[in-house]
Amino acid sequence: MIAHTGDGGFFEGLIAIRVKDVVTVKRDLSFEERFARTQPEWPPTAPANLDLDTTAGLLRGMSAISPMIAIEQERRFHSRMAWIGVVHEITKRWLWLRLVRPNATWRKRPLGYKLRRITKVFISDRYLTALAAIAGTGPTH
């Protein structure tokens, strides 16, 4: 499932989650949701040619849209902990990310994450945009 995140319907980010991980859906009754429906971007749509059939394909597509991506492994860690970086490599079973720290410095080596454990991928939100602006889109060492 692909969704746009943000406030007031302005494109603020793109998030992908596994449909099988959706437990409940609640209607948003806030004024932000009502405002979003008045915007030309409504209803939000997924970018064209985005592969939603495989995690690897989704990661390739989303990293082509925005080099800085964030992933979560909610089932494994039972939290909203995210790993942020740029894709170093995608293999049959692994995503290798060059991670950026919260202080906008880069780790020296990529870290691997099993594709089947990734439950959420997001790009282009305000935090990632700001982090990329300071850290750049890749390690400098």
Residue, then its C-alpha position, 0 to 999 in steps of 0.5 A: m500500500i502506498a500513501h502520502t503523508g503530511d498535513g493538510g494534503f500537501f505532498e510531504g512524503l511517500i510511505a509504503i507499508r505491507v497490506k498484510d500488516v494493516v490491522t485497522v483503518k480509521r477515518d480521519l475526521s480532522f480539519e486537515e483531512r477535510f482540507a486535503r480533499t479540497q486540494p488539486e493533489w486529491p486523491p493522492t496517487a502512487p508514482a507511475n511505474l512503482d513496483l509494488d509486487t516485491t520489496a526489492g522492486l519497491l526499494r529500487g523505485m523509491s530510491a530512484i525518486s529520492p536517494m534518502i530512504a527510511i525503513e522500519q522493521e516493526r514486527r521485529f522491534h515492536s517500535r517505530m525505530a527507523w534506519i535512514g540512508v541511501v541504498h548501497e545494494i539490493t540483493k535477492r534477500w538483503l538491502w544494504l544501506r549506507l546509514v546517516r546518523p541523526n547528526a547528519t554524519w555518515r557511517k563508514r560501512p553499509l549495514g544489511y537488512k533482510l528484505r522480508r523483515i522490512t515493514k515500512v519504507f518512506i521517502s521525501d518527508r520533511y525530516l529526510t529532506a532536511l537530513a539530506a540537505i545537511a548530510g548530502t545524499g551520500p558518504t563523503h569519505 
